């Protein structure tokens, strides 16, 4: 069966500054993000990947390059815009602290399937999920049943893919946590998908009281401590 490794990009400058980056150009990994990307590469070095596919944004490409560096036999990264960040419209580039005061914020937490981000290029979360899941299905067909491949993408995108694989309504996707640099694993057999791992980073400080969780748009920057 096809196995997909979903990797969220490492921590970025936007994550640490509390900004909803979206498709804003020039958002790169910070020092911690580069460490997280290299760690993901080491973890996946034990898997012979068929392909690495990335969102076209800088922070995902930088993460994908570090995964590729740890692989043998892969010399290029496939880029798929369908795996790019949600188009947040006029919310892009804004501080999360400011956005959290807007009425739409609460809808994002409780009823995300009803959300379309404001502005002419604003996208709905349903549209984001549809394009991302379509990309996964197409790559599964192109790469074949024996493929083991990595997708490098963004928090909300990966959460929406996991929700689909789990048979969850999109309105429940905020219950899923996907931290920077984490790896989630989905098997795609002939029947229903099988989710093997979610948000795996080898760091369990959050469970022992090392940080706090709350749902945010954009996926957040990870646990408040221990990351």
Helices and strands as residue ranges (DSSP letters): E 2-8, H 13-17, H 31-44, E 51-54, H 58-69, E 78-79, G 81-83, G 89-91, H 96-99, H 103-110, G 112-114, H 125-143, E 148-153, H 155-165, G 170-175, E 183-188, E 194-200
